[in-house]
Amino acid sequence: MLIVLRGFRDFVMRGNVIELAVAVVIGSAFTNVVTQFSEAFIKPTIKLVGGDGEVRGSFSVSGVTFPWSDFVNAVVAFLIAAAVVYFMFVLPMNTLNERRARGGIPAPPAPSEEVRLLTEIRDALLATGPAAVGRVPVGPERAEPRR
C-alpha cells in the first residue's frame, strides 16, 4: 500500500501533471466566459435577425420547435474558443520553434562538463543501489577540490 501511495505522490508531483491541472481549470473558466459572451451578445443578435415570429431564432414543424439559434450560438462559441487557443498558444509556440530552428533564438545551453560528470556519477551510484552510496570512499585527495 505504501508503494502505491509513493507512486501516486511521484506522479502528482511531476511538473506536467500540475501544469495540466492548471490548464484544465483555466480552460473551464474560459469556457464559462465564452458561453456567457455568446448567450449575452451573439444569441440575442441572431434572434433579432432570425425572423418575424414571436419566437425568433427558431422554427416549428408540426408543433415541434427547432431552435437553430442555439446551434449557431454553439458554433460561434467554439470558433471564439478555438481562435483564442490558436492565437494565444499555438501561433506563439510555432513562431518560437521556427526562430529556434533558424538560429534566431539560441537553444538553452548544454550542461557544463562538471554537471555532465556529476550526473554520470549519480547515475552510476544509483545503479549500484542505495546501500552502496554509504560505502563510497572519501580519502584526503578527495577532501580538497581540484585545481
N, C-alpha and C positions, 0 to 999 in steps of 0.2 A: 504494500500500500504506500509506503514511504517513497519507493522508487517512482510510482505513478505520479504522486504529488510533486516530486522533484522534477520529473519530466514535464509536467504541466507548467510548473513555475518557470522552467527554462524556456518553454515555448512562448509563454505570455510575455516574458521579459525581452524577447527579441525585438529589435527596433522596428522591423517591418510589420509586426503584429500591432504594435502601438500605433504606428502611422496608419495602418488600415482601419483601426477602430476610430481614430480621429477623422479619417476621410468619410467613414460611414455616417458619423454624427453630423459633420458639416454638410454632407450630401443630403441627409434627411432634412436638415434645417433649410437648405437651399431649395429643396423640392417644395417645402411649405411656402416659401416666398414666391416661387414661380406660380404655384397653384393659386395663391391669393391674388397675385397680379392678374392672372388670366380671368379669375372669377370677377374681379372688381372692374377691369377695364376692357379686356378682349371680348368676353362673353356678352356684356351689355351692348357693345358696339355691333357685334354680329346680330344680336336680336333686333337692334334698331334698323339694320339694313335688311333683315330677313324677310319681311313681307307685311301684308296689311291685316292679317288676322289678329285676334285678341291675344293669342299666344304666339309671339314671333320666335323665329329660330327653330320651328318645328312644323311638322305637317301630320295630318291624320288620314288614315285609310281605314275604313270600316270601324271607326271608333278607337283605333289603336294609334297612339301618338308616337311619332318618331322625332326625338329631339336632336336634329342634326347639328345644332349649335354646340351641344356638349361634345360631339366628336371633333368639330373644328377647334373648339377650345382645348381639347386634349392634344391635338396635333400642334397647335401654337405653343402650348406649354412645353411639349417635347422639344420643339425647334429652339425655343429660348434656352432651355437647359443644355441642349447639345451645343449651341453656339457658345455659351459661356464656358463650358468644359473645353471646347476646341480652342477658343481664343485666349483663355487664361492658363491652360495647362499644356495642351498638345502642341500648339504652334510655338510657344517659347522653348519647350524642350527640343523640338525638331530643329529650331534655329540654333540653339546652343550646341546640339550634336553636330550640325553642319559646320559651325565655326571651329569646333574642336577638330573635326576631320580635315579641314583646310589649314589648320595651324593657327587660326586667329586667336583662339583661347588655349593657353597651354594646358596640357593634361596635368593632373596632380603629380607632384614629383614622386619618383620611385623611392622606396625606403633606402636609407643610407646603408653602407656596408655593415656598420655596427648593429643596426636594427635587424638586418637580414641574418647576421651571425647569431644574435641573441634569439631570434625566432627559431633558427635551426637547433640551437642548444635546448631551448624549451621543448620543442617537439621531440627531440631525442630523449630527454628526461621523461616526458610523458609517455613515450613509447615503452620505456623500461618499467613503468609502473610507478605509482605514487610512493611506494615504500623505498624505492631507490633514491628518491630525492634527498632523504636524510643522510645517505651514505656518500654524498659527493665529497671527495677530499678537498680540503682547503689548506694549502700549505703557505709558507711565508712568501713564496714567489707570487702567490695569488692575492695576498693581502694588500700589496701595493699596486696602484694602477700602472699600466704600461705607458711608456713614453715614446 
